[in-house]
Amino acid sequence: MTLAIEAESVRKDFGTIRALDSLSFTVDSGEIFGLIGPNGAGKTTCLRVVSTLLLPTSGSMKVFGTDVVKNAAEVRRMITYLPEEAGAYRNLSGWEYLQFMAKFVAADKADVKKMIDEAAEICGLGERLKDRAKTYSKGMKRRLLVARALMNKPKLAILDEPTGGLDVLQSYHVREIIKKYAAQHGVTILLSSHNMLEVEHLCNTVALLDKGKIVVEGKPQELKERYQTANLEEVFAKVVGFA
């Protein structure tokens, strides 16, 4: 099976702070892979290295066999990245925002329309796409942004805390969007979350991070069985010595 991501001994230092410490993992093509752990564990830093936004201090990171440092432009053509704090332009309607973003990657007008139609189906906002983004709830904005990240069918979609700050129902809707889209189109998803209970229902494979290191990795059910726990939070607590 083709590897979507290959991280080998990736280290990232910010001055005296080591955000990533010899990080190594692989992600198979077509899977939903979750980086989970507490705030400050290094999840966002890892996503930014994969996204070519940060240079690793040492080690190597490849996306579909392409080095993120040596061939960053090529990597960017294969991915989309949704930051945790991303926002839509307040005074544009949902339709206008999607059209504006589609023009950056579309080949022609027909391609723009195809992407917008795809995004409309993904987000499920219907007639509300005609309204300005400033009238949207936080959940509606997040659905719009996730649709923007997926509408061009990237080979790899990188989502940082895709349900961050959303209530239970809003989070469920966004998770279902991601899960359904990945299954239908074979898009590889790399996402981060500090919500371990949520991620175990969404991801095929998870890597638990602590202080820039992967402390355990595997399929959620396998990890729960290995450590004889009811959920991933308990797995994490056992591995880092809290239980």
Stockholm file with secondary structure:
# STOCKHOLM 1.0

chainA/1-243         MTLAIEAESVRKDFGTIRALDSLSFTVDSGEIFGLIGPNGAGKTTCLRVVSTLLLPTSGSMKVFGTDVVKNAAEVRRMITYLPEEAGAYRNLSGWEYLQFMAKFVAADKADVKKMIDEAAEICGLGERLKDRAKTYSKGMKRRLLVARALMNKPKLAILDEPTGGLDVLQSYHVREIIKKYAAQHGVTILLSSHNMLEVEHLCNTVALLDKGKIVVEGKPQELKERYQTANLEEVFAKVVGFA
#=GR chainA/1-243 SS CCEEEEEEEEEEEETTEEEEEEEEEEEETTCEEEEECSTTSSHHHHHHHHTTSSCCSEEEEEETTEETTTTHHHHHTTEEEECTTCCCCTTSBHHHHHHHHHTTTCSSHHHHHHHHHHHHHHHCCGGGGGSBGGGSCHHHHHHHHHHHHHTTCCSEEEEESTTTTCCHHHHHHHHHHHHHHHHHHCCEEEEEESCHHHHTTTCSEEEEEETTEEEEEECHHHHHHHTTCSSHHHHHHHHHTCC
#=GC SS_cons         CCEEEEEEEEEEEETTEEEEEEEEEEEETTCEEEEECSTTSSHHHHHHHHTTSSCCSEEEEEETTEETTTTHHHHHTTEEEECTTCCCCTTSBHHHHHHHHHTTTCSSHHHHHHHHHHHHHHHCCGGGGGSBGGGSCHHHHHHHHHHHHHTTCCSEEEEESTTTTCCHHHHHHHHHHHHHHHHHHCCEEEEEESCHHHHTTTCSEEEEEETTEEEEEECHHHHHHHTTCSSHHHHHHHHHTCC
//
